[in-house]
Amino acid sequence: MQFDNLLFGTAGVPNSTPKKNNPIDGVKAIHELGLDCMQLEFAHGVRMKEEVSSDLRKVSYELGIPLTSHGPYYINLNAREQDKIDSSVERIIQTAKISDLCGAESMTFHAAFYMKDSPYDVFDLVEKSLNVIEERLGRLDIEIELRPELTGKTSQFGSLEELISLTKSVNSCSPCMDFSHLFARTGQYNSYQEFADVLDKLKTELGTHALEQMHIHISGISSNSKGDLKHLNLEDSKFNWKELIRSLKDKGCKGYVICNSPNLEKDALMLKEYYHSLTE
């Protein structure tokens, strides 16, 4: 998908949707709210029926509300047992299959935990699994961007540097840039200049494309020395979201901005309104 600017949406069906477990109603609610996109949350497994996915794709297309997706939490490509790694690979492939049927072009997931192993060894294992996944999806004729998420805990694989390296080594990979997690993980990256530096680094390392087709997560967040604790509403957090939006605007970034604050659509609308106020 080619983007003209940033699109704003929610991580899952908006809270105000009468049937919270109905993604078709969720897309309709996104449209009525004046938001732009929605992320399908398969956090507890892929249980969507194929007939639902085809109806969802149709409604998404008719209303002009593109979709992204988030894979199950039970993924660890560095698990101790090989069968758990195999299961993680299958979960990513199953999420990619249903996401493709829904029309989603970008899919994020938490790739692995370090499990006290060397980050270098974990990187090699994640890279190996993602190359296998890419090859299998290619055989299925599924084209979807695999977006390992920038994770919020220091025990999780998914630092900024790791995601940049992974993008360089796996063709179908790009980062899911969770800037709230980056702040929680490092205790840094919470000012305009730091955000701008990250965006410049992405452009330098990965090319202009990295800023023109972004998949971004934003929420309020609380953290401690080990990283993120929980998501908060933006106004209840120290996360400097306005400066992030300003830097994204100034750097000409395009793509999806998915809000996963507890109040979902309220913060998503606040982000969108602030972004568009910068152009006036």
C-alpha positions, 0 to 999 in steps of 0.5 A, spaced: 500 500 500 502 506 498 501 512 503 499 519 502 500 521 510 500 517 517 493 513 518 491 513 525 487 507 528 486 502 534 489 496 536 483 492 536 475 493 535 474 500 538 471 500 546 465 503 543 463 498 539 457 494 541 459 487 539 467 488 542 468 481 539 466 483 532 471 485 527 466 487 522 463 492 527 469 494 529 471 497 522 464 500 521 466 503 528 473 506 526 469 509 519 464 512 524 469 515 528 473 518 523 479 514 524 483 511 518 485 503 520 484 498 525 489 492 527 486 485 528 488 482 535 490 475 535 493 475 541 490 469 544 490 465 538 487 465 531 480 463 531 477 467 526 473 463 521 475 464 513 468 466 511 468 472 517 475 474 514 472 474 507 466 479 509 471 483 513 476 484 507 470 486 503 467 491 508 474 494 509 475 495 502 468 498 501 469 503 507 477 505 505 479 502 512 486 498 511 487 493 516 494 490 520 494 485 525 498 482 531 500 475 532 499 471 538 503 472 545 505 465 545 510 466 540 518 465 542 523 463 537 528 462 542 524 457 546 528 451 550 524 446 546 524 445 539 517 443 539 515 450 542 519 453 536 516 449 531 509 451 534 511 459 534 513 458 527 506 455 525 502 461 529 506 466 525 504 462 519 497 462 521 496 469 523 499 471 516 494 466 512 488 469 516 491 476 515 492 475 508 485 473 507 482 479 511 486 484 506 492 486 511 498 487 508 502 488 515 503 483 521 506 484 527 508 480 533 513 479 539 519 474 536 522 471 542 525 472 549 532 472 551 532 466 556 539 468 559 542 466 552 546 471 548 543 476 544 547 474 538 545 467 539 538 469 539 538 473 533 541 467 529 535 463 531 530 468 530 533 470 523 533 462 521 526 462 523 524 468 519 527 465 513 523 459 514 517 463 515 518 467 509 520 461 504 513 457 506 509 464 505 512 464 499 510 457 497 503 459 499 503 465 495 502 470 501 505 477 501 505 480 507 510 484 511 513 481 517 514 486 522 517 484 529 515 489 534 520 493 538 519 490 545 518 494 551 522 489 556 529 488 557 528 480 557 525 480 550 528 480 543 526 486 539 531 492 540 532 498 535 538 495 533 536 488 532 530 490 528 534 494 523 539 488 523 533 483 522 530 487 516 537 487 512 537 480 513 530 478 511 527 480 505 520 480 508 521 483 514 521 491 517 520 493 524 514 495 528 516 501 531 513 501 538 516 508 540 512 507 547 516 501 548 523 504 546 522 509 551 520 504 556 526 499 554 531 504 554 529 510 559 531 514 553 528 516 546 522 521 549 524 528 546 523 531 539 531 530 537 531 523 540 525 521 536 528 525 530 535 521 531 531 514 531 527 516 524 534 519 521 537 512 523 532 508 520 532 512 513 540 511 513 540 504 515 534 501 511 532 507 506 527 512 505 522 506 504 523 505 512 519 512 513 514 511 507 511 505 509 511 505 517 507 500 522 507 504 529 505 503 535 503 508 540 500 508 547 502 511 554 506 507 558 509 505 565 516 502 566 521 500 571 528 498 570 526 492 567 522 495 561 515 496 560 509 494 566 503 496 562 500 501 557 496 507 560 492 513 557 497 518 553 495 523 558 496 519 564 503 517 562 510 521 561 511 519 554 512 525 550 507 523 544 506 530 542 514 531 540 513 524 537 508 526 532 511 532 531 518 529 529 514 524 524 510 529 521 517 533 520 520 527 517 515 526 512 513 519 515 507 515 512 504 509 514 500 506 520 499 509 527 496 504 531 494 506 538 494 501 544 492 505 550 486 502 554 482 508 552 483 506 544 479 510 540 480 516 545 487 517 544 487 515 537 483 521 535 487 525 539 493 523 536 490 524 529 487 531 531 494 533 533 497 530 527 493 534 522 493 540 526 500 541 525 499 542 517 494 547 518 
